[in-house]
Each structure stands twice: as structure tokens, then as C-alpha cells.
Amino acid sequence: MPATTVEVTQVKCACADCVCVVATDKAVVKDGRYYCCDACADGPNSHEGCNHAGCNSHG
């Protein structure tokens, strides 16, 4: 059986408090993880806010 290749184009934001889904080509990538915005990538102590509806800990 030949190997199957799957191209992932969207993932859940790596921030535990966020439910945003982000396109991998538009995500903020930090330490190999995909985030919907800089605030999520900076961690839970960042309160800059990205104003996405799914971000419960920012904005």
C-alpha cells in the first residue's frame, strides 16, 4: 500500500485558551507552533488583544 500524503492547511491556535482556527500560511509561528495572533504567541500574560471572537484570554 503506498503512503498517503495529507496537506494540513488549517489548525487550531496553539494557545490553550483560544479556540480560533488559523490557516497555516497566515499563522504566527513560534517555536514550531501555530498561533492566530501575536498576543496568543506571546503567552497568557499578554493582554494586547487580537480581537478574534475565539480568543477568551485576550482582547
ABEGO torsion letter per residue (X at the ends): XBBBBBBBABBBBABAABABBBBAAABBBBGGBBBABAAAAAEAABAAEAGBAABAABX
